[in-house]
Amino acid sequence: MRLLAYMVVPGDLVIGHGDPRHVKAVRTERRSDGRDDVVMEFEDSHPLRLDAEDTISVRRSSRPLPPPLLPTPGPPSA
């Protein structure tokens, strides 16, 4: 899937910009012109710096989703 760089999270697999690499950490840095850069750190290679609104190809990791937020059922009505 293609995402904006600021949407990448640790655990994603970046499949563009060379060999596929797992993202270890992501941070943003403000440039002097006021725009944001996204810096992705990888487990086994040098960091990648992109404009926050650049698109990048990634594969999401298969991390479990949080449980749905459902109301807790109360006691049955009589």
TIVO-466366 format. One line per field, with one value per residue: residue number from 1; x negated, y negated, z of N, C-alpha, C in turn; chain; residue in one letter. Coordinates in nm, 4 decimals. Layout:
<recs>
seq = (NUM,...)
nX = (X,...)
nY = (Y,...)
nZ = (Z,...)
caX = (X,...)
caY = (Y,...)
caZ = (Z,...)
cX = (X,...)
cY = (Y,...)
cZ = (Z,...)
mol = (A,...)
type = (a,...)
</recs>
This chain:
<recs>
seq = (1,2,3,4,5,6,7,8,9,10,11,12,13,14,15,16,17,18,19,20,21,22,23,24,25,26,27,28,29,30,31,32,33,34,35,36,37,38,39,40,41,42,43,44,45,46,47,48,49,50,51,52,53,54,55,56,57,58,59,60,61,62,63,64,65,66,67,68,69,70,71,72,73,74,75,76,77,78)
nX = (-0.0832,-0.0360,-0.1442,-0.1366,-0.4390,-0.4327,-0.2538,-0.3681,-0.4600,-0.6439,-0.7474,-0.6311,-0.6964,-0.9074,-0.8959,-0.9898,-1.2539,-1.5025,-1.6217,-1.3717,-1.2866,-1.2531,-1.0859,-1.2183,-1.2001,-1.0308,-1.0414,-0.9626,-1.0968,-1.1373,-1.1892,-1.3869,-1.2258,-0.9772,-0.8336,-0.7710,-0.9912,-1.0097,-1.1808,-1.2909,-1.4026,-1.5832,-1.6103,-1.8423,-1.9909,-2.0897,-1.9274,-1.6259,-1.5248,-1.2429,-1.0146,-0.7295,-0.4930,-0.5519,-0.4963,-0.5134,-0.5887,-0.4633,-0.4347,-0.2091,-0.2708,-0.1712,-0.0296,0.1664,0.5037,0.6580,0.9081,1.2589,1.4438,1.6986,2.0167,2.0452,2.2387,2.5216,2.7009,2.9662,3.2920,3.5865)
nY = (0.1165,-0.2334,-0.5003,-0.8201,-0.9620,-1.0427,-0.8689,-0.6255,-0.3666,-0.2184,0.1156,0.1439,0.2493,0.1142,0.0970,-0.0376,-0.2475,-0.1020,0.2085,0.4112,0.3046,0.3251,0.0992,-0.0522,-0.2763,-0.5940,-0.9390,-1.2913,-1.5880,-1.9353,-2.1520,-2.4385,-2.5889,-2.5538,-2.3274,-1.9726,-1.6963,-1.3418,-1.1001,-0.7831,-0.5094,-0.2113,0.1474,0.2605,0.0871,-0.2371,-0.5495,-0.6890,-0.9857,-1.1745,-1.4082,-1.4927,-1.4622,-1.3080,-1.0199,-0.6692,-0.3233,-0.0644,0.2271,0.3286,0.4441,0.7518,0.6901,0.7336,0.6152,0.3664,0.4495,0.4176,0.1234,0.1680,0.1254,0.2247,0.4965,0.4703,0.5927,0.8258,0.7007,0.7103)
nZ = (0.0000,-0.0478,0.1421,0.3090,0.4252,0.6952,0.8091,0.8550,1.0787,1.3567,1.2926,1.0448,0.7071,0.4860,0.1453,-0.0685,-0.2008,-0.2191,-0.0779,0.0933,0.4207,0.7760,0.9847,1.2643,1.4316,1.4270,1.3654,1.3734,1.2328,1.2400,0.9700,0.8651,0.7006,0.8001,0.7332,0.7862,0.8294,0.8014,0.9758,0.9374,1.1148,1.0751,1.1337,1.0322,0.8674,0.7317,0.8338,0.6841,0.5385,0.4714,0.3195,0.5089,0.3692,0.1481,-0.0573,0.0141,-0.0329,0.1604,0.3706,0.6018,0.9343,1.0883,1.3338,1.6313,1.6430,1.8537,2.1035,2.0202,2.1070,2.2931,2.4542,2.7962,2.8877,3.0975,3.3933,3.3211,3.2335,3.4368)
caX = (0.0000,-0.1103,-0.1064,-0.2177,-0.5499,-0.4008,-0.1646,-0.4468,-0.4785,-0.7378,-0.6958,-0.5990,-0.8021,-0.9209,-0.9339,-1.0469,-1.3830,-1.6042,-1.5742,-1.2701,-1.3453,-1.1582,-1.0997,-1.2418,-1.1524,-0.9929,-1.0324,-0.9511,-1.1876,-1.0954,-1.2917,-1.3916,-1.1166,-0.8523,-0.7763,-0.8185,-1.0525,-0.9942,-1.3042,-1.2646,-1.5200,-1.5618,-1.6832,-1.9697,-2.0519,-2.0917,-1.7946,-1.5708,-1.4579,-1.1497,-0.9151,-0.6177,-0.3839,-0.5947,-0.4349,-0.6089,-0.5241,-0.4876,-0.3489,-0.1821,-0.3007,-0.0492,-0.0142,0.3073,0.5854,0.7150,1.0462,1.3557,1.5005,1.8414,2.0685,2.0506,2.3791,2.5651,2.7846,3.0891,3.4098,3.6886)
caY = (0.0000,-0.3594,-0.5886,-0.9391,-0.9249,-1.0642,-0.7629,-0.5042,-0.3384,-0.1089,0.2471,0.1476,0.2905,0.0203,0.1777,-0.1251,-0.3059,0.0015,0.3366,0.4013,0.2862,0.3063,-0.0276,-0.0372,-0.3981,-0.7037,-1.0680,-1.4057,-1.6995,-2.0583,-2.2170,-2.5839,-2.6504,-2.5272,-2.1977,-1.8606,-1.5774,-1.2177,-1.0222,-0.6440,-0.4304,-0.0708,0.2437,0.3057,-0.0024,-0.3790,-0.6129,-0.7482,-1.1130,-1.2135,-1.5094,-1.4257,-1.4353,-1.2191,-0.8873,-0.5591,-0.1917,0.0108,0.3391,0.3208,0.5665,0.8192,0.6728,0.7515,0.4953,0.3548,0.4984,0.3129,0.0524,0.1968,0.1040,0.3405,0.5278,0.4654,0.7073,0.8324,0.6328,0.8062)
caZ = (0.0000,-0.0487,0.2518,0.3304,0.5147,0.8369,0.8547,0.8800,1.2213,1.3816,1.2580,0.9028,0.6163,0.3747,0.0300,-0.1697,-0.1616,-0.1989,-0.0256,0.1983,0.5536,0.8851,1.0556,1.4086,1.4983,1.3386,1.4340,1.2840,1.2607,1.1729,0.8896,0.8819,0.6246,0.8706,0.6963,0.8667,0.7718,0.8764,0.9760,0.9722,1.1500,1.0413,1.2162,0.9773,0.7691,0.7651,0.8369,0.5631,0.5666,0.3666,0.3533,0.5755,0.2754,0.0405,-0.0494,0.0246,-0.0347,0.2838,0.4069,0.7457,1.0093,1.1331,1.4778,1.6671,1.6598,1.9883,2.1085,1.9889,2.2219,2.3006,2.5902,2.8832,2.9139,3.2384,3.4307,3.2414,3.2904,3.4804)
cX = (-0.0882,-0.0540,-0.1863,-0.3219,-0.5128,-0.3086,-0.2378,-0.4696,-0.5824,-0.6712,-0.6566,-0.7211,-0.8020,-0.9723,-0.9806,-1.1833,-1.4868,-1.5427,-1.4659,-1.3362,-1.2350,-1.1892,-1.1121,-1.1843,-1.1219,-0.9877,-1.0147,-1.0484,-1.1418,-1.2123,-1.2851,-1.2798,-0.9792,-0.7866,-0.8373,-0.8834,-1.0185,-1.1247,-1.2682,-1.3959,-1.4856,-1.6489,-1.8236,-2.0290,-2.0382,-1.9502,-1.7558,-1.4945,-1.3716,-1.0672,-0.7939,-0.5054,-0.4272,-0.5207,-0.5441,-0.5311,-0.5632,-0.3956,-0.3328,-0.2156,-0.1689,-0.0391,0.1342,0.3786,0.6369,0.8583,1.1439,1.4096,1.6515,1.8916,2.0730,2.1965,2.4093,2.6475,2.9133,3.2060,3.5138,3.8246)
cY = (-0.1236,-0.4475,-0.7169,-0.9043,-0.9411,-0.9565,-0.6323,-0.4894,-0.2272,0.0266,0.2580,0.1914,0.1936,0.0986,0.0929,-0.1714,-0.1984,0.1313,0.3154,0.3949,0.2656,0.1776,0.0000,-0.1565,-0.5039,-0.8309,-1.1784,-1.5135,-1.8190,-2.1177,-2.3675,-2.6543,-2.6216,-2.3948,-2.0878,-1.7546,-1.4595,-1.1419,-0.8821,-0.5749,-0.2836,0.0185,0.2698,0.2154,-0.1480,-0.4387,-0.6697,-0.8741,-1.1503,-1.3318,-1.4357,-1.3895,-1.3587,-1.0861,-0.7809,-0.4283,-0.1158,0.1314,0.3325,0.4534,0.6265,0.8109,0.6837,0.6169,0.4874,0.4062,0.3850,0.2496,0.0703,0.1684,0.2332,0.3724,0.5239,0.5878,0.7076,0.7625,0.7364,0.7657)
cZ = (0.0000,0.0616,0.2444,0.4351,0.6619,0.8928,0.8856,1.0299,1.2378,1.3552,1.1116,0.8220,0.4990,0.2551,-0.0873,-0.1215,-0.1312,-0.1498,0.0790,0.3362,0.6566,0.9604,1.2055,1.4849,1.3928,1.4219,1.3304,1.3297,1.1787,1.0966,0.9103,0.8045,0.6851,0.8355,0.7831,0.7794,0.8613,0.8627,1.0246,1.0007,1.1293,1.1276,1.1640,0.8698,0.8140,0.7633,0.7013,0.6034,0.4465,0.4137,0.4096,0.4807,0.1509,0.0551,-0.0510,0.0258,0.0913,0.2894,0.5581,0.8123,1.0560,1.2848,1.5124,1.6820,1.8023,1.9884,2.0772,2.1165,2.2194,2.4412,2.6678,2.9133,3.0637,3.2714,3.3483,3.3125,3.3262,3.4345)
mol = (A,A,A,A,A,A,A,A,A,A,A,A,A,A,A,A,A,A,A,A,A,A,A,A,A,A,A,A,A,A,A,A,A,A,A,A,A,A,A,A,A,A,A,A,A,A,A,A,A,A,A,A,A,A,A,A,A,A,A,A,A,A,A,A,A,A,A,A,A,A,A,A,A,A,A,A,A,A)
type = (m,r,l,l,a,y,m,v,v,p,g,d,l,v,i,g,h,g,d,p,r,h,v,k,a,v,r,t,e,r,r,s,d,g,r,d,d,v,v,m,e,f,e,d,s,h,p,l,r,l,d,a,e,d,t,i,s,v,r,r,s,s,r,p,l,p,p,p,l,l,p,t,p,g,p,p,s,a)
</recs>
